[in-house]
């Protein structure tokens, strides 16, 4: 855990409240393209992360993290914001 904050008082919940310094460093090195990353509605998980592959005539082809290719309406796309890692 981070040396900036004593998370021991949170017990087992500490892992869910703050990422470790190593995890934060890894996240800082991941390139982020805000024009390609997006969210789409999902019946099972509310929203899922996708990467935009192609957009034509109001339809957008996206790829999910598990490599499924989907075609969704352009209005269903929610652009992803860069995660604040501080």
N, C-alpha and C positions, 0 to 999 in steps of 0.2 A: 504494500500500500504506500501511498504517497507520504513523504516525511512532512509535508506541509500541514497535514491534518491528522489527528489521532482518531482513527476510525474504530479502535478497539471497543469503545463504548457502545457501538452499534451491533456487536456480536456477529452472528451469522449473516445479518442483513448488509454488512459493510461491503461485501462483494457486489451487491446490486446497486449500491448508492454511489460508488465512485470506482472508475477504472484504475487499474494499477499503472504505475509510471511506464512499465514496459508496454502495456496495451496502448497507452496514449501515444508513445513514440511510434509504434507500428501504424496507428491511425494517421499520424502526421505525414507518413511517407506514401500513403495511398493517393494517387492522382485523382482529382475530382473534376468532372466535366459537367457543369450544370445544365448544359444544353442536351445532354444525352441521358442523364439520370432522372428518373421520375417515379411517381407512385401511380398505381391504378387500383380501382376498387376490386375487392375479392370477396366472394361469398363466405369463404371459410375464415380468412384472417383479417377482414376489414379492408386493409390495403397491403399491396405487395410491391416490393422494389423491382423496377424494370429498367432496361436500357433501351432507348429509342434507336431503332435501326433504320426506319424509313417512314416518310410521311407523304401521302398523296391523296388529294381529293377528300379531305375530312376524315380519312382513316389513317391510323398509325400502326405500323408493325413494330412490336416490342419483343424483347427477349427477357425472360425471367431468370432469376439466379440459378434455377435448376435446368436451364437451357431450353425451356419451352418457348416456342414462337407463337405469339398471339397477335390478332388484329383487333384494335379497339377504336372507338370513336375518339376524335381529337378532343372533344369536350370532356372525356373521362380522364385525360392525362392531367396530373398535378405535378408541376415541376418540383424537383427536390432542391432544397437549400443546403448550402455547405454546412456541415455539422460544426458547431462551436466546440472545440476540443480543449478549451482552457478550463 
